[in-house]
Amino acid sequence: MPQKSIRQALNEALAQEMRRDPRIIVIGEDVSGGAGSEGQRDAYGGVLGVTKGLIGEFGDARVIDTPITESAIMGAAAGAAVTGLRPVAELMFSDFLGVCFDQIFNQAAKFRYMFGGKAKTPLVIRTMIGAGRSAAAQHSQSPYGIFTSVPGLKCVVPSNAYDAKGLLIQAIRDDDPVIFCEHKLMYDLRTEVPDEPYTIPFGEANIVRDGDDVTVVALARMVHYAGEAADALAKDGIEVELIDPRTTSPLDEDTILESVERTGRLVIVDEATPRCSIATDIAALVADKAFDALKAPIRRVTAPHTPVPFAPGLEKLYIPSPEKIAAAVREVYGYGK
Amino acid sequence: MSAITAITMPKWGLTMTEGKILGWLKAAGDAVAASDELVEIETTKITNVLEAGETGVLRRIVAAPGATLPIGGLIAVVASLDTPDSEIDAFVAGFTAPEPAAAEAENTASAPQELAAGDYRLHYLDLGDGGVPIVFIHGFGADLNTWMFNQPALAERQRTIALDLPGHGGSTKALSSAFDSAGFAADIDRALAALGINRVHLVGHSMGGAVALHLAGWQPDRVVSLTLIASAELGAEINAAFIGGFVKMERRREAQKVLRLLVHDPALVSRQMVEDVLRYKRLDGVAAALSAIAAEWFPNGVQRARWAEIAATLAIPTQIIWGSDDKIIPLAHAEALADRVPVHILDAAGHLPHMEKSAEVNRLIARFVAG
């Protein structure tokens, strides 16, 4: 099976779905991918390179460049969705959520409910998350916890190219607004991806590796850091069960709870800040529903409650590391022994 | 100098790169004969038992339980009792596993290919050379990987071909021609024509068994022998809950429950095996294909029992292999034919005896195709 990067997997998902369904449009800043060139279209395939080739195949009625106006992009996309199109809108940096939050939080997320189920809002918002590039505090955040907290929104946070393609196609075919979070350091990460279209159901976690000693739940880039930690821990005989929820809303509670009921020990790894976050939410879930199974306190390995630092040395300290994850696992593994 | 034989990590299936020793079924110093069960090995997909290939004494266990070794890595040494320990030591010390590059080259040589058969692209794996080829036909919802313990072993003696039926594995998913046993038999016929193969030994499992039977009844001159494993269409009963569950399942937990019905020992169904089935089921077109095939083959949860008489009266040598604990198609379908064709019932096996008791099934097929 061919190896593809996350960028290629997302591009393939968009192209295949646009071929299947003429109602699907792409809208955002320079999604035609010509900005910065001498006028030729699709010179770069968009800032993220994900929309490459779409303008040529589907034309500018379906691949719509916008001004730098997030509120207009999201407002237009939400309106298009509720009136019969299936837009995939691009919010280049999820950090810019603030300027278009009304359109997402109080409009798109509420339409179906406010109209008594008579309106559908098949809207996908692709957006970039993540620190690690010295892009500073205003371009490095991972605000999927905010999206997850809003009833009416679904939230996807993939960690590899196979999941990225299947989850994006699922998102496009879903009749509710879906926020699709892409980590800016992971676009070139490759894995085996089928050429055919396929879907991965929301709310179905991936068990990345099996283990009986400690359950580790991690998202996006942290799945790979947790995997590195698990490799190191395996050498010392500590077997980690690594769970990637893939979607934070809906969340596959059963897979997490079943695992903790077996291991009795839980570490949650999250690149986002810890207050009112996914890590905190999962800790509460397990404390609430699997308290009797716990043999050790739940540990969260997260960023600190501060903005993301610009200085590379500080930023490195800010992001959870494989070493910090391994230390947390060792701590809960040794607790009470 | 006496003969010393290396027991090495086997390669089961296309994607296996390493295996983990679960437990030894023989101790150092035990006499072993060919086909004795030696050691349980776990891969990411499945756990299987490795059998001895030689007669001798298990002189040294090199890989302890829990050890993970690459394919070709030394796990034990078999030699005669009078071989001095020093020679065994020297053999172990001097053993070199094949280079990863060589293993990779072999991997490429054994990659599946694609052929055109009518409107379909069919995925197939062609292993081994010479002789009348053995053609493997998988069952409902499966693919050529179901033969991962059988095809490489039998390919050591002759050419073998395993195909993915339309709607399955890596073949075209959208069904555009008939897909009852006659329709699938016509697809296999077209595939064999594309490969330039005339005479074949057929091995069919479950739904693939009925396809093989149809092909044998239709073109008896081309089929040299017929091995039917837990075959469909030999009787009316089938586990409708399994078929319905398989068609419907989308998530890991339900898939695990459904797939466990296939085997005698539920521990055989690994997470990776569940994941592989789900990855197939998620592809566009698969749900539609499986629903259509299930409705054609098992309408209202009942099989068209059209082949029992043909299986019993075919002039082609035919053998039937069944697991004693088959929870999908009842053992009675095989037993009803036992006075007319050889029927081999394998203990502690479910609907997948070719995986659960692979060495025994391989021996039965090898002996049968050798005439």
Chai-1 contact restraints between the chains, C-beta under 6 A:
chainA,res_idxA,chainB,res_idxB,connection_type,confidence,min_distance_angstrom,max_distance_angstrom,comment,restraint_id
A,E196,B,L283,contact,1.0,0.0,6.0,A-B,restraint_1
A,E196,B,D284,contact,1.0,0.0,6.0,A-B,restraint_2
A,P197,B,D284,contact,1.0,0.0,6.0,A-B,restraint_3
A,Y198,B,R282,contact,1.0,0.0,6.0,A-B,restraint_4
A,Y198,B,L283,contact,1.0,0.0,6.0,A-B,restraint_5
A,T199,B,R282,contact,1.0,0.0,6.0,A-B,restraint_6
A,P201,B,E250,contact,1.0,0.0,6.0,A-B,restraint_7
A,E204,B,R251,contact,1.0,0.0,6.0,A-B,restraint_8
A,I207,B,R271,contact,1.0,0.0,6.0,A-B,restraint_9
